[in-house]
Amino acid sequence: MADLSANPASSPGNPKPGPSVAATALAPLEAAYKGLSQSIDHIGSVAWLGVQVLVWTLRGFIGWVSAVVCVTLRIKTREQARRRPKLGIGEVLRQYVRVGVNAFMIVSLVSGAVGLILVLQMAPPLDQFGSRDAVANILGVAILRELGPLIAAIVLTGFGGAAIAAELGTMVVGEEIEAMQAHALNPIRFLVVPRVLATVFGLFCLAIVSNVMAIACGMVMGYLQLEIPLQTFWDNLLSQVKLLDFTTGLIKAAVFGALIGLIACTNGLKVTRGAEGVGKGTTDTVVQSVVAIVIADLLFTYVFFAWKLF
């Protein structure tokens, strides 16, 4: 048996020396550098995935247009035209129903509740100036420019983004992605593109639903509780908001949908470590999507303000 007393550093009375003071001081900087590098790498992955989705979308659209032209002019037969790259409209519609149509009720509920809350919250301060009717003006601007698309995006993040990340992550764990690649099938084309397009179009439509429900519920509350005539509410609303307010909100919604789809697909395809990785990818998708949506909203608001679109 070895003599433990021969090695003073390993004896019970002499514990191993801890990290140096310099190493302890640099540990937070190393952790910050590691986190920053991982964040930059992740943003690059999302951006590169976006480029690939855009390329496949353009190829599919061009292929569809050229096929229609060729068949119409009888340059090629239908069978020859079908060989061109296509968008896979059937899969896009299936994903659209899944992430967009199925979220209709929850978006309507949340947006309607927000409209009711805003009307009740704004009434007391406006009463101090004798301008209770101006509730309609403020509600229209707040919903169309900001809250309508934002509410729909946050709801879709939890409703559709998390589901997309979990589904793709499960496919990665089950080696279904590798099986597709072994059969010369591109996962970006067949899995990512339909989901990203579905989130873009789905959120575009959900933003319209959110706007309508919030304003309609606010109008009803103003009539029943604040005794504002419906015609007065409607006239004040139309005098304040412009078509540009509605358009800028829809532009935001389309970009928010692209961010949700790309972040969800990126996290889903990066899943490792089995079920634990699927859970982490789903959680990361929700957190990162919300942060990205808020930052994008800030940038849009600043640009629109700088261009005097408000």
Secondary structure by P-SEA (a helix, b strand, c coil): ccccccccccccccccccccaaaaaaaaaaaaaaaaaaaaaaaaaaaaaaaaaaaaaaaaaaaaaaaaaaaaaccccccccccccccaaaaaaaaaaaccccaaaaaaaaaaaaaaaaaaaaaaaaaaaccccaaaaaaaaaaccccaaaaaaaaaaaccaaaaaaaaaaaaaaaaaaaaaaacccccccccaaaaaaaaaaaaaaaaaaaaaaaaaaaaaaaccccccaaaaaaaaaacccaaaaaaaaaaaaaaaaaaaaaaaaaaaaccccaaaaaaaaaaaaaaaaaaaaaaaaaaaaaaaaaccc
